[in-house]
Amino acid sequence: MGRRKRIVYDPPHARKNGKGRRASVLRPEQLFMTRRMLLAKGAVVATFGGLAARLGIMQLAEGEEYRTLAARNTTQAEPIPATRGLIYDRSGRELAVNQQTWEVRLKPGELPDDPAARDRILGHLTNALKLPDALVLDPNDVPEEAQSIVYARTAQLLGKTLTVEPTERTAQYPFFRVAGQMTLVNGHDLLLFVYPDETSRKSDSARITANGRLVAGQEVAWPAPPRFASGGNVLAILLGADDRLGSRVERAVEKLGPATSTEQVVTALREDALEAWTAYIESERERNFLVRLEDDLTTDQAALCRAHLNELPGVGVMNQLQYLVRNGRLQEQIAVKTGVPREVALKLEANRLNLPGVELDSGVLVRRYPGGEAMSHILGYVGKISEEELQRAGELDDQRRAVDENGRIVYEPNDYIGKDGIELQLESMLRGRAGRRIVEMDPAGASWRTLPDSVVDPVPGADVRLSVDLEFQRAVAEILGEGIRYSNEDRQALAAVDPTRRVTKLSGAGSVVALDPRTGEILAMVSYPLYDNQLFVDGISQRKYQEYTSEEADKPLLDRCTRGEYPPGSTLKPFVAAAGLQDKKIDLTKTYTCTGAIQVPYAWDQSKGNTHPCWIWRIGGHEALDVYGALEQSCDVFFYNVGAPRQPIDESKTEYLHYRDSYLNDKRLGLDKHYFEGLGIQPMKRFLAEQFWFDQPTGIELPAEARGVVPDAEWRARQYQGAGWSVGDTINVSIGQGDFLATPLQLALNIAAIANGGTVRRPLLVSETAPRSGQLERREPQVLREVEIDPRWMDTVREGMRRVVHGEKGTARNYPDGSSRWALTNPSGEPEIQIGGKTGTAEIGEADENGVYDRQHAWFTCFAPFDEPEIAVAILVEDGGEGSAYAVPVADRVVRTWFEISGRRKRGLVLRPDADPRETDRSVLAESAAFPPPGAFAASGPQVLE
Amino acid sequence: MRTRTVPGRLPSSVRRFGATNIHLGDFDGFMLVTTLVLMTFGAIAISSASGIEATTLENPGVRQALLALVGVALSLVVASIDYRFFATASWVLYYAGVVFLALVLVPGIGTEIQGGRRWFDLGFFTLQPSEFAKLTTMLALASFVSSRADGLKEFGNFLLSLAIVGLPMALVMAEPDFDSALMFGVVWAAMMFVSRPRLAYILGLVAITPVVLFFAYTFLLREFHRVRIQAFLGQVEDPLGVSYQSTQARISIGSGGVFGYGLGGGTPSQLDLLSVRTSDFVFAHASSMFGFVGMFALLACFVILLLRVLRVAEISSDSFGQCMAVGIAAVLCFQAIVNIGMNLGLLPVAGIPLPFVSVGVSSLWTFLLAEGILQSILMHHRKLAFQRV
């Protein structure tokens, strides 16, 4: 059989020659093939023999050893967290560090099954850690039909709602045209004046000064401090309430319709509070099994709630800890409290045998922010990683740890992660890379030995140095806070003596951005109000969080510098002037005369038109001004002319766009037609967005930066569903009003570009990064764009800005009494440092019949020293009134502070000589930095300021 | 003198493919049986490793078994076709392979899994074109080499042979899948092994290889490849847990002992410490199930199979058949050695499946189709023998 086969498979040639030894008759190539095959077969047998041998050694000879290894082989990979990188300020002061603390954790799955034993452990922990009670709602236990009642009652118990009780009492005041209906809101008197229509209400509202002491020029003796709110046909006066209650009433009243009765107001007040409460519960329901209605009950509240529990199905008072256990997942660890004092932790540790399921970790690093609240917006904060963040980081394994594509654990459920600011932006760099060790577990699952050679050391996060100077930042934050207070008090004082002034809204917010125009380095960036980022690390209470996000408290969490979008008002004029000069729409000799306002005729009826006032309209107008003068005095009419283009007024092309001088005070019009021959919106947008850097993010290393808006017809049609673009819109943009929006950072960046001769640089916030195992990396300044505007015109604009501060009629030059607004930066006796600047008063809110708005943002942008600028600043006081009055004094102090820090001026005038920015509870400012007393210039007579 | 069969220029009687000169008696039963044994082995191991009840289609072992049956049927169909047809069609197949390799790189067509774009998702299973491309490239190269007679002594032809392999290889690298790309190199090396190029070319290639490797290591390999290699060379501490995996594999194998733990496997599998135990580490898992006795049988199966494949090279009547047989043997052998060597801790961790055993329909079908071609060579190698009798 085998023999036959061999013949069959012998190659044909072998059979043909069939004699002698086969090898001798093979041709060389066949001989080659046979040899190769022999080699191949040999190799196969040898290699597989080798593999079999190795297999044999492992399974037969060493089998026993491997079996013991396998039996013990209940090993588990555990990540070793990396220490987070530190953050330093410009001069190496610590801004973010890691502090070693104790953390108490709980593994609910390991608590005893016996309920009594469980409660004993939880109770012990609660007492030891002093955890407060929480009021908790189990949505599944609330019957559908009882839901609204439960929500309403809990709102009442916790003071989340308003108890509104109408009374029969009325109050008659001679200066109000209707009688006031007295209502009790949470025990405070609320006077409701219900007018027949909205117009009559408005005319009465207009007679009240902001502090309310004066109504229609008469002093009123209110029984308690009043707060005013109005909406629709209703005027409401709340007496003696705190800010929270006041804001709530204000919000509800402002929403009222034009025809509301007293009963409807009462209902609206009740419903408004309940609506917010219901929305809160519903949103919490989506994320939790149990809803925490209040996480920090005071003892009184707890007692009150307990007394009412029987009428509230599904609601219970339980301890924080019980809540955490019930709301958490069985297999997950719960971090109960971090930053536990040492002695408490040691006591728990000693008692450990009696506390199964409780874990203590002494090595937990907690983020500390020694720079204080002034740094909060820049640094952001870290917090416990959320479910969504975990899922975004990688795939979740069975222990709910996020695993990356290489199988490495990147985040665990209890990890900290950057949530905002630099901490979020540089998360991957600051975090470093977790290490790993493999631990052997005993049968109970407790780790008892780390496998030798299994430890992979973590790579610590990189340290980061910011360009911000902590001392400057702290000083600027204080100055801005003081500036806002000064604005409020001074305006109220002026309003008390000047009937033409009215403070409709007090300022509560603002921002300052200061950067180095030579490099783009951010020197200080303050958004006000500040918030405490440390609270987020330690666990913020709901109450505090709500405050931080509330409109009433001016949303402290919002970083106004990078995320706030505002009309820049007149501070846009230098850019518009540069554009007009470059595009040859104006030259150095071109002048326009301002009579206080212009009227641009309607296309359909040229006898009527839209009035666009200049800010100076109340006291007449400006004379004929060239571009220098227009910048110096911030003449709006000049810039209307730069902005509005020569184009037909309508499709018939019989007439071109023009205006007539308007004399608002005399209510008459000039006869001459002045034809527009300015830029037009598209060229203006091109200059602002494609030469300067508006309408796009600056690329600062902070998350979620806003981009601002340079509007044009296309944008407007998109934004407002087909709304048209008119010349009025172009006119608005040319003085930085209307739909034009910019962030304070954008403004500072662009002013820096004017200061440095036309280079737009990317804001540099992170100046150095230093990986622990690697090269210190210095971030180089980065040019975003060279502005293509003739240096001559840039010089012209700069000179105009110099005159704003130093010119005879400069809007930022003197206080109304003739004293300098720059007494700190340039005190007598020290050589003058020249400054280029621009004031701005951006009008927002409701316009009256003259087109005058009831709210104003105060702006000032500047750079200094004029010849070799080393700092560019943008200052905003929201609802702060006139820029020249309330933003310029802030600028004087900010600029002086920087020069004191940089050494150009000696310390002591603004900065306390012995100031230490690390003492966060003490002011860094000297007494001489104080703002003028409120009403200091009231004697100088009525003021009309830009 | 024997006339050399030149693909594409066959006598008309041969060009018609069909059963006219098929010899069913030459079908190699040994080859089929060892293959079936290996696949059964694999299906059981996969089924056990997945930890899913073996009665549903959810269980990858069950699916593997069903797909294996389909593959065997395909293989038999291929075997019945005259292998010279494949020589004729090799270029069409080659370009089709290249096109699919390119298509898989297109987002939306190819499915991305863990950073690699290697698969077409067909619902019930996924196809990996690089596996099939190995076979089509082999066909093209075999056709090229055999049509050039001693042509590889010409430098141009030698370079062309490199180009034929280089194109699909580059596309596979782009996925990126360096482990699979390596197998194309093996295909080429096998062809050189039987086609006698000038020694100088080979030496030249060997000389520039370090340069190419350095370039590839620095610019082409991704971080995790480098770490794997360094981890194997002991140069870095092992941040990816590669040597941890490898340790678990060794514990799996060693603890299997003589007879193994039976179905279910050892603690590394049961505690989920041994990862990818249906694919890359299926050998380790199987070792803990079947012990030395079972695994020795598995190795023996591989040896028998390889010897049967090499036998095809010996009795093939033309250079195309020889090239194909040697190429298939080389890939089969190389994959088995790399995979088993990795499991035994002898070679670095690489994502290369164990032929016929690891989970994955693409690899399975490719080898079954290759065997089909080998069977066809066996059954069609007697050139017009009936006319000679």
Boltz contact constraints between the chains, C-beta under 6 A:
constraints:
  - contact:
      token1: [A, 9]
      token2: [B, 315]
      max_distance: 6.0
  - contact:
      token1: [A, 13]
      token2: [B, 2]
      max_distance: 6.0
  - contact:
      token1: [A, 37]
      token2: [B, 310]
      max_distance: 6.0
  - contact:
      token1: [A, 37]
      token2: [B, 314]
      max_distance: 6.0
  - contact:
      token1: [A, 40]
      token2: [B, 310]
      max_distance: 6.0
  - contact:
      token1: [A, 41]
      token2: [B, 310]
      max_distance: 6.0
  - contact:
      token1: [A, 44]
      token2: [B, 306]
      max_distance: 6.0
  - contact:
      token1: [A, 44]
      token2: [B, 333]
      max_distance: 6.0
  - contact:
      token1: [A, 47]
      token2: [B, 337]
      max_distance: 6.0
  - contact:
      token1: [A, 48]
      token2: [B, 299]
      max_distance: 6.0
  - contact:
      token1: [A, 48]
      token2: [B, 303]
      max_distance: 6.0
  - contact:
      token1: [A, 51]
      token2: [B, 340]
      max_distance: 6.0
  - contact:
      token1: [A, 52]
      token2: [B, 296]
      max_distance: 6.0
  - contact:
      token1: [A, 52]
      token2: [B, 299]
      max_distance: 6.0
  - contact:
      token1: [A, 54]
      token2: [B, 344]
      max_distance: 6.0
  - contact:
      token1: [A, 55]
      token2: [B, 295]
      max_distance: 6.0
  - contact:
      token1: [A, 58]
      token2: [B, 253]
      max_distance: 6.0
  - contact:
      token1: [A, 58]
      token2: [B, 254]
      max_distance: 6.0
  - contact:
      token1: [A, 59]
      token2: [B, 256]
      max_distance: 6.0
  - contact:
      token1: [A, 59]
      token2: [B, 257]
      max_distance: 6.0
  - contact:
      token1: [A, 59]
      token2: [B, 292]
      max_distance: 6.0
  - contact:
      token1: [A, 60]
      token2: [B, 292]
      max_distance: 6.0
  - contact:
      token1: [A, 62]
      token2: [B, 254]
      max_distance: 6.0
  - contact:
      token1: [A, 63]
      token2: [B, 254]
      max_distance: 6.0
  - contact:
      token1: [A, 63]
      token2: [B, 257]
      max_distance: 6.0
  - contact:
      token1: [A, 66]
      token2: [B, 251]
      max_distance: 6.0
  - contact:
      token1: [A, 66]
      token2: [B, 254]
      max_distance: 6.0
  - contact:
      token1: [A, 66]
      token2: [B, 255]
      max_distance: 6.0
  - contact:
      token1: [A, 67]
      token2: [B, 255]
      max_distance: 6.0
  - contact:
      token1: [A, 69]
      token2: [B, 251]
      max_distance: 6.0
  - contact:
      token1: [A, 70]
      token2: [B, 251]
      max_distance: 6.0
  - contact:
      token1: [A, 70]
      token2: [B, 255]
      max_distance: 6.0
  - contact:
      token1: [A, 70]
      token2: [B, 266]
      max_distance: 6.0
  - contact:
      token1: [A, 70]
      token2: [B, 267]
      max_distance: 6.0
  - contact:
      token1: [A, 73]
      token2: [B, 251]
      max_distance: 6.0
  - contact:
      token1: [A, 73]
      token2: [B, 267]
      max_distance: 6.0
  - contact:
      token1: [A, 405]
      token2: [B, 114]
      max_distance: 6.0
  - contact:
      token1: [A, 405]
      token2: [B, 115]
      max_distance: 6.0
  - contact:
      token1: [A, 406]
      token2: [B, 224]
      max_distance: 6.0
  - contact:
      token1: [A, 406]
      token2: [B, 240]
      max_distance: 6.0
  - contact:
      token1: [A, 456]
      token2: [B, 237]
      max_distance: 6.0
  - contact:
      token1: [A, 456]
      token2: [B, 239]
      max_distance: 6.0
